[in-house]
Amino acid sequence: MTLHTSADTPITCAYWDELVDEDGFLALGRNRYHCSYVIYTDGTYYYAENGTTGNLDYGGPNNKGLVTGTSAVKVIQAAINALPSGTEGEIFIRVGKYPITEAIVLTGKDSITIRGENRGGSYYVPGTFQDGTYLYLVNGSNDHLIEKVEVAPAKGGSVVLQDLGLDGNCDNQTLGGAFDVIHIEYAKEFIIERCTIQRGTRNGIRVMHSCENFWIINNRILQNGNGQHCVFVSTSVGGKILNNIILGANAANMCGIYFENACNYNHVFGNMISDNYYGIQFRTACHFNRVVSNGIAENDSHGFLIYNNCDDNVVSLNNIRDNAGYGIWIADFGTAAEENWVVANKITGNTNFGVRIEQLSTQNHILDNDVSNNAAGSISDTSTGFNIKRENYGYNPVAASTPAVGASPVTYGPYAYPMYIEVSGGTVTSVTVRAVASGLVSGGWMLYPSDTCVIVYAVVPVVKLWPQ
């Protein structure tokens, strides 16, 4: 087969857009734009064609480059390993099914792109294969599908994964196996975009150990049935998780998105997160993150958990609905969650409270949310801290209780959470708050945890209490 342009000029990368598809040139797997290697399959063998020379470097029926053409992963790995260190390049994987028996390793590689031909639709449909580049772990492989594990502080990242179907095939791996579809450690500046990532044995995507400035954007992350989380992020900063569809496998999948251990300055925008046990969870010292304009709906327990020293996060403009627990739960479980801002969200239709604040949580701001129509109520604050709750539709902070007034002198408090007390009417001799005489016989006072209010009267007054 002679490769040429319409002007009969010898093929170089610069001319590939003008290519005449004689003899099925494109059908054999070559692409129209420059890349370092084109990977393709005829259904029996796997090929790695050099994008500069047009030569078959690896695979095929004759085991070019001493790499067996019957192994998809060995052909792909050989092409990756052949990329020149420091400059590297792009691996383009054509439409087809690629059974993967061991991890595709990107460790030590920078400036590398692996791109497929994602043509839309779910990749995994029992008994069928839909068009696209589909890489799947074979039965019993029990390994990550793609991994990049650097040794800190070695070279970091510039890895791009685009338009790939990646399937961990969890139903056919060891139950509870510690393997992810994509596993990345100590990487800087990587992008995962327009991929379908599904059926992880542990996590769909796992990002950990000081990863920085990463983008997980416009993916479909699905059916992580035997795993932990669709997206797991630990000790990493500056990440952006944007516009993904994240669908778990109900209670079998723990969290749609899970942050733990000093994950700071990350952005979670525009995702649809459903059918997990929890929608999103922040755990242990996750600060200054932004969670904005997501749909967090129909998860099997709570929509969003913030706890254990997770402070200064902003949760805004989300639709948190129809979760089988709290819409948002702020707690401590060891150390208080403080100074989080929950602003202008629609938190409705959840089967417990819309917002639940408890334990040592303090100085959280719950402002201007719609918290109507949650089964257990709008906002429950039983914390020992002081949290600000203002202008929330469906929450009436002036719905006070009117307790019975005992014999004079009567003492109110201490309470486990802040309480506003108002005294009016009757004949009151004195009101003492925090062991200090107020000098007033009527009025209102804030009682913080451990505070008391002692009322001395001759004629019974009216006392009202507002939980804060």
Order of alpha helices (4+ residues) and beta strands (2+ residues): beta-beta-beta-alpha-beta-beta-beta-beta-beta-beta-beta-beta-beta-beta-beta-beta-beta-beta-beta-beta-beta-beta-beta-beta-beta-beta-beta-beta-beta-beta-beta-beta-beta-beta-beta-beta-beta-beta-beta-beta-beta-beta-beta-beta-beta-beta
